[in-house]
Amino acid sequence: MHIFDYRFLKEQAPGQLIGISNMIGDLHGRESIRMAEHPETFRRLRENALIETVKGSNAIEGIVTTGKRMDALMKEGAEPQSHSEQEILGYRDALTEIYSDGFNSDISEELLKHFHRLMLRATSPEAGCYKKENNWIQERDETGKVRVRFVPVSAKETPTAMEQWLMAGYEARQDAAISRLLLIACIVVDFLCIHPFTDGNGRVSRLLTSLLLQQAGYNIGRYVSVDAKINEYQYGYYQALKAASDGWNENRNDYTPFMTYLLQILYACYKDLDEKFVEGQIRIVPKHRQVETILLNSYVPVSKTELVRRLPDISVSTIEHVMGEMLKEGKIVKIGTYRNARYKVK
């Protein structure tokens, strides 16, 4: 059986991962200040993010409905009209519970079974129960042939593996020397390699990700959908999981690909949150000040290309002129060169 031990993160984490992890921590701290100063803006973002998360996580599994029905399902007392809508509604209930203000449950087998039961209570007799038979993770190659990509923990060994996984995760979360973001990625990979349920493991893993981020103080998922971003880069998601699980049963896998992927997703979410907030600021200033407003209010460094995309009604020459003046006046600094150049507040 795989040995669950996350202590390697104290000394083996690649430097570039520590760097982006620190960047995300800095962005989180800055956004926390914004949230306190602009509660109404973030309340609106929170409502939209919940819908996008429910939609995105289910879409990864091919569970979809129309936009009109999705809006209806997000309302209290919604009545599902299909098998898919029953599972969408179950995911909504589990996610709403995680993001409720009074929720403070720690990770446990019963909690994960509870989330699974909420998701599949109307569609599966195995809702809330570990698998009773062995399962396999399959994939279809370019010729259409199906093959086994990964063999998870057997049904017989699943309870023991889950117990060991939970204890190792708890131990690591108490160690201040271990990066919580890198740890979350490893914990999620291990959960998916155990594959404790017959169905619904991917969705439970994303609920687990939301819960772990929340417990670690990273509440980005409340305002920008992490699951929707994963769905947007779904190919990379599966490739990263595949690479990180290779050799898992023999205790020789490398978690780095999935750690890298998750950090990139989180950084992209913070970047989106930054843009959404600044867009709100742009609407209340004159057109000739919009370039300056973006550059002075963005926490994430901005490129000229991004400014052109975000301000389609302003000419490139005007954007370049404003940037040049701001550089001369020392209001912003340039990072990088040529196409990689970014600009941020000095």
C-alpha positions as CSV (number, residue, x, y, z in Angstrom):
1,M,0.0,0.0,0.0
2,H,1.1,3.6,-0.7
3,I,2.8,5.2,2.3
4,F,1.2,8.6,3.1
5,D,3.9,11.0,4.3
6,Y,4.1,14.7,3.4
7,R,7.2,15.6,5.3
8,F,9.1,15.7,2.1
9,L,7.5,19.1,1.4
10,K,9.7,20.7,4.0
11,E,12.9,20.1,2.0
12,Q,12.1,18.9,-1.5
13,A,9.7,21.5,-2.8
14,P,11.1,23.1,-6.0
15,G,12.0,26.7,-5.7
16,Q,9.7,27.9,-8.4
17,L,6.8,26.4,-6.6
18,I,7.7,28.2,-3.4
19,G,8.0,31.4,-5.4
20,I,4.5,31.3,-6.9
21,S,3.1,30.1,-3.6
22,N,4.5,33.2,-2.0
23,M,3.1,35.4,-4.7
24,I,-0.4,33.9,-4.2
25,G,0.0,34.5,-0.4
26,D,0.8,38.1,-1.1
27,L,-2.2,38.5,-3.5
28,H,-4.4,36.9,-0.9
29,G,-3.3,39.4,1.8
30,R,-4.0,42.3,-0.5
31,E,-7.4,41.0,-1.6
32,S,-8.4,40.5,2.0
33,I,-8.0,44.3,2.5
34,R,-10.1,45.0,-0.5
35,M,-12.8,42.6,0.8
36,A,-13.0,44.6,4.0
37,E,-13.2,47.9,2.2
38,H,-15.7,46.9,-0.5
39,P,-18.1,44.3,1.0
40,E,-20.9,44.9,-1.5
41,T,-18.7,44.3,-4.5
42,F,-17.5,41.0,-3.1
43,R,-21.0,40.0,-2.2
44,R,-22.0,40.2,-5.9
45,L,-18.9,38.3,-6.9
46,R,-19.7,35.6,-4.3
47,E,-23.2,35.0,-5.8
48,N,-21.8,34.5,-9.3
49,A,-18.9,32.3,-8.2
50,L,-21.2,29.8,-6.5
51,I,-23.1,29.3,-9.7
52,E,-19.9,29.0,-11.8
53,T,-18.4,26.5,-9.4
54,V,-21.4,24.2,-9.4
55,K,-21.6,24.5,-13.2
56,G,-17.8,24.0,-13.7
57,S,-17.2,21.0,-11.5
58,N,-20.1,19.1,-12.9
59,A,-19.2,20.1,-16.5
60,I,-15.8,18.4,-16.0
61,E,-17.7,15.1,-15.5
62,G,-20.0,15.8,-18.5
63,I,-23.0,16.7,-16.2
64,V,-24.6,19.8,-17.8
65,T,-27.9,21.6,-18.1
66,T,-29.0,24.9,-19.7
67,G,-28.0,28.3,-18.3
68,K,-31.6,29.0,-17.5
69,R,-32.0,25.8,-15.6
70,M,-28.7,26.3,-13.8
71,D,-30.0,29.7,-12.5
72,A,-33.2,28.0,-11.4
73,L,-31.3,25.2,-9.6
74,M,-29.4,27.7,-7.5
75,K,-32.5,29.0,-5.9
76,E,-33.8,27.6,-2.6
77,G,-36.6,25.0,-3.1
78,A,-35.5,24.2,-6.7
79,E,-37.0,21.0,-8.2
80,P,-34.6,19.0,-10.4
81,Q,-36.0,17.8,-13.7
82,S,-33.5,15.1,-14.6
83,H,-30.8,12.8,-13.3
84,S,-28.1,15.3,-14.1
85,E,-30.0,18.1,-12.3
86,Q,-30.3,16.0,-9.2
87,E,-26.6,15.6,-9.0
88,I,-26.0,19.3,-9.8
89,L,-28.4,20.2,-7.0
90,G,-26.5,17.9,-4.6
91,Y,-23.2,19.5,-5.5
92,R,-24.7,22.9,-4.9
93,D,-25.9,21.8,-1.4
94,A,-22.4,20.4,-0.5
95,L,-20.6,23.6,-1.7
96,T,-23.1,25.9,0.0
97,E,-22.4,24.0,3.3
98,I,-18.7,24.5,2.9
99,Y,-19.0,28.2,2.3
100,S,-21.6,28.9,5.0
101,D,-20.4,31.3,7.6
102,G,-20.9,28.8,10.5
103,F,-19.2,25.8,8.9
104,N,-16.1,24.7,10.8
105,S,-15.9,20.9,10.4
106,D,-12.5,19.3,10.0
107,I,-11.8,16.8,7.3
108,S,-12.9,13.3,8.3
109,E,-14.2,10.1,6.6
110,E,-17.7,10.9,7.8
111,L,-17.6,14.4,6.3
112,L,-16.4,13.2,2.9
113,K,-19.1,10.5,2.9
114,H,-21.6,13.2,3.9
115,F,-20.6,15.3,0.8
116,H,-20.8,12.2,-1.4
117,R,-24.3,11.4,0.0
118,L,-25.5,15.0,-0.6
119,M,-24.3,14.7,-4.2
120,L,-25.7,11.3,-5.1
121,R,-28.5,10.8,-2.7
122,A,-31.1,10.9,-5.4
123,T,-29.3,8.9,-8.1
124,S,-27.2,6.2,-6.5
125,P,-27.8,3.5,-3.8
126,E,-24.1,3.7,-3.0
127,A,-24.3,7.4,-2.0
128,G,-22.2,8.0,1.1
129,C,-20.6,4.6,1.0
130,Y,-17.1,3.5,0.0
131,K,-16.8,1.2,-3.0
132,K,-17.6,-2.4,-2.5
133,E,-15.8,-3.6,-5.6
134,N,-12.4,-2.7,-7.1
135,N,-12.4,0.1,-9.7
136,W,-10.1,1.3,-12.4
137,I,-9.4,4.7,-13.9
138,Q,-9.7,4.3,-17.7
139,E,-8.9,6.4,-20.7
140,R,-9.6,6.2,-24.4
141,D,-6.6,6.5,-26.8
142,E,-6.5,8.3,-30.2
143,T,-7.7,5.1,-31.9
144,G,-10.7,4.8,-29.7
145,K,-9.4,1.9,-27.6
146,V,-10.1,1.9,-23.9
147,R,-7.3,1.0,-21.5
148,V,-6.6,1.1,-17.8
149,R,-4.6,4.2,-16.9
150,F,-4.4,3.7,-13.2
151,V,-5.3,1.0,-10.6
152,P,-6.6,2.6,-7.4
153,V,-6.5,1.1,-3.9
154,S,-8.6,-2.0,-3.7
155,A,-12.0,-1.9,-2.1
156,K,-10.8,-4.1,0.8
157,E,-7.8,-1.7,1.5
158,T,-9.8,1.5,1.1
159,P,-10.9,2.1,4.7
160,T,-7.3,1.6,5.9
161,A,-5.9,3.8,3.2
162,M,-8.4,6.6,3.9
163,E,-7.5,6.4,7.6
164,Q,-3.8,6.7,6.9
165,W,-4.3,9.5,4.4
166,L,-6.3,11.5,6.9
167,M,-3.8,11.1,9.7
168,A,-0.9,12.0,7.4
169,G,-2.7,15.1,6.2
170,Y,-3.6,16.2,9.7
171,E,0.0,15.8,10.9
172,A,1.3,17.9,7.9
173,R,-1.3,20.6,8.4
174,Q,0.0,21.1,12.0
175,D,3.6,21.7,10.6
176,A,4.2,25.4,9.9
177,A,7.3,24.5,7.8
178,I,5.1,22.9,5.2
179,S,3.4,25.1,2.5
180,R,-0.3,24.7,2.8
181,L,-0.9,25.2,-0.9
182,L,1.6,22.6,-1.9
183,L,0.2,20.2,0.7
184,I,-3.4,20.7,-0.6
185,A,-2.2,19.6,-4.1
186,C,-0.6,16.5,-2.7
187,I,-3.6,15.6,-0.5
188,V,-5.9,15.8,-3.5
189,V,-3.7,13.6,-5.7
190,D,-3.6,11.0,-3.0
191,F,-7.4,11.1,-2.5
192,L,-7.9,10.6,-6.3
193,C,-5.4,7.7,-6.3
194,I,-7.3,6.0,-3.5
195,H,-10.5,6.6,-5.4
196,P,-12.7,5.6,-2.4
197,F,-16.1,5.8,-4.1
198,T,-17.5,4.0,-7.1
199,D,-18.6,7.2,-8.6
200,G,-18.2,10.9,-7.9
201,N,-14.5,10.9,-6.8
202,G,-13.6,13.9,-9.0
203,R,-16.4,16.1,-7.6
204,V,-15.6,15.1,-4.0
205,S,-12.0,16.0,-4.7
206,R,-12.9,19.5,-5.8
207,L,-15.2,19.9,-2.8
208,L,-12.2,18.8,-0.7
209,T,-10.0,21.4,-2.5
210,S,-12.5,24.1,-1.7
211,L,-12.6,23.0,2.0
212,L,-8.8,22.8,2.3
213,L,-8.3,26.2,0.8
214,Q,-11.0,27.6,3.1
215,Q,-9.4,26.1,6.1
216,A,-6.0,27.4,5.1
217,G,-7.4,30.9,4.9
218,Y,-7.5,31.1,1.1
219,N,-11.1,32.1,0.3
220,I,-10.6,32.9,-3.4
221,G,-13.1,30.2,-4.3
222,R,-15.9,32.2,-2.7
223,Y,-15.4,35.0,-5.3
224,V,-13.8,33.4,-8.4
225,S,-14.7,29.9,-9.3
226,V,-11.6,27.6,-9.0
227,D,-13.7,24.7,-10.5
228,A,-14.7,26.8,-13.6
229,K,-11.0,27.6,-14.1
230,I,-10.1,23.9,-13.9
231,N,-12.8,23.2,-16.4
232,E,-11.4,25.8,-18.7
233,Y,-8.0,24.1,-18.6
234,Q,-9.4,20.6,-18.3
235,Y,-6.8,19.0,-20.5
236,G,-4.0,20.2,-18.3
237,Y,-5.9,19.0,-15.2
238,Y,-6.0,15.4,-16.4
239,Q,-2.4,15.6,-17.7
240,A,-1.1,16.9,-14.4
241,L,-3.0,14.2,-12.4
242,K,-1.7,11.5,-14.8
243,A,1.9,12.7,-14.4
244,A,1.6,13.0,-10.6
245,S,0.1,9.6,-10.1
246,D,2.6,7.7,-12.2
247,G,4.3,5.2,-9.9
248,W,2.0,6.1,-6.9
249,N,1.3,2.5,-5.9
250,E,5.1,1.9,-5.7
251,N,5.7,5.1,-3.7
252,R,7.8,6.6,-6.5
253,N,5.4,9.2,-7.9
254,D,6.3,12.9,-8.2
255,Y,3.6,15.4,-7.1
256,T,5.2,18.3,-8.8
257,P,3.1,18.4,-12.0
258,F,-0.2,18.7,-10.0
259,M,1.3,21.1,-7.5
260,T,2.4,23.3,-10.4
261,Y,-1.0,23.0,-12.1
262,L,-3.0,23.9,-8.9
263,L,-0.8,26.9,-8.2
264,Q,-1.2,28.2,-11.7
265,I,-5.0,27.8,-11.5
266,L,-5.0,29.7,-8.2
267,Y,-2.8,32.5,-9.5
268,A,-5.1,32.8,-12.5
269,C,-8.1,33.0,-10.2
270,Y,-6.5,35.8,-8.2
271,K,-5.6,37.6,-11.5
272,D,-9.3,37.3,-12.5
273,L,-10.4,38.6,-9.2
274,D,-8.0,41.6,-9.6
275,E,-9.4,42.3,-13.0
276,K,-13.1,42.0,-11.9
277,F,-12.5,44.5,-9.1
278,V,-10.6,47.0,-11.3
279,E,-13.3,46.8,-14.0
280,G,-15.7,48.1,-11.4
281,Q,-13.4,51.0,-10.7
282,I,-13.0,51.8,-14.4
283,R,-16.8,52.3,-14.8
284,I,-16.7,55.3,-12.5
285,V,-13.8,57.3,-14.0
286,P,-13.5,59.3,-17.2
287,K,-12.3,57.5,-20.3
288,H,-8.9,59.3,-20.4
289,R,-8.1,58.1,-16.9
290,Q,-9.0,54.4,-17.5
291,V,-5.4,53.3,-18.4
292,E,-4.1,54.9,-15.2
293,T,-6.9,53.4,-13.1
294,I,-6.0,49.9,-14.2
295,L,-2.3,50.3,-13.6
296,L,-2.7,52.0,-10.2
297,N,-5.3,49.6,-8.9
298,S,-4.0,46.2,-10.1
299,Y,-2.2,44.0,-7.7
300,V,-1.1,41.7,-10.5
301,P,1.5,43.2,-12.9
302,V,-0.3,44.1,-16.2
303,S,1.1,43.9,-19.8
304,K,0.4,46.3,-22.6
305,T,-1.4,43.5,-24.4
306,E,-3.7,43.0,-21.4
307,L,-4.5,46.8,-21.3
308,V,-5.4,46.7,-25.0
309,R,-7.7,43.7,-24.4
310,R,-9.4,45.3,-21.4
311,L,-9.8,48.7,-23.0
312,P,-10.9,48.1,-26.6
313,D,-12.3,51.6,-27.0
314,I,-8.9,53.3,-26.3
315,S,-6.2,53.4,-29.0
316,V,-2.9,51.6,-28.6
317,S,-1.0,54.8,-29.0
318,T,-3.0,56.4,-26.2
319,I,-2.3,53.5,-23.9
320,E,1.4,53.6,-24.8
321,H,1.5,57.4,-24.1
322,V,-0.1,57.1,-20.7
323,M,2.2,54.2,-19.8
324,G,5.2,56.2,-20.8
325,E,4.2,59.2,-18.8
326,M,3.5,57.1,-15.7
327,L,7.0,55.5,-16.1
328,K,8.6,58.9,-16.3
329,E,6.7,60.1,-13.2
330,G,7.7,57.0,-11.3
331,K,4.1,55.9,-10.7
332,I,4.8,52.5,-12.1
333,V,7.8,50.3,-12.8
334,K,8.5,47.9,-15.7
335,I,9.2,44.2,-15.0
336,G,10.8,42.2,-17.8
337,T,11.5,43.2,-21.4
338,Y,9.9,43.2,-24.8
339,R,6.8,40.9,-25.0
340,N,7.3,39.7,-21.5
341,A,7.2,43.2,-20.0
342,R,4.7,43.8,-17.2
343,Y,3.9,47.0,-15.3
344,K,3.0,47.5,-11.7
345,V,2.7,50.3,-9.0
346,K,6.1,51.3,-7.8
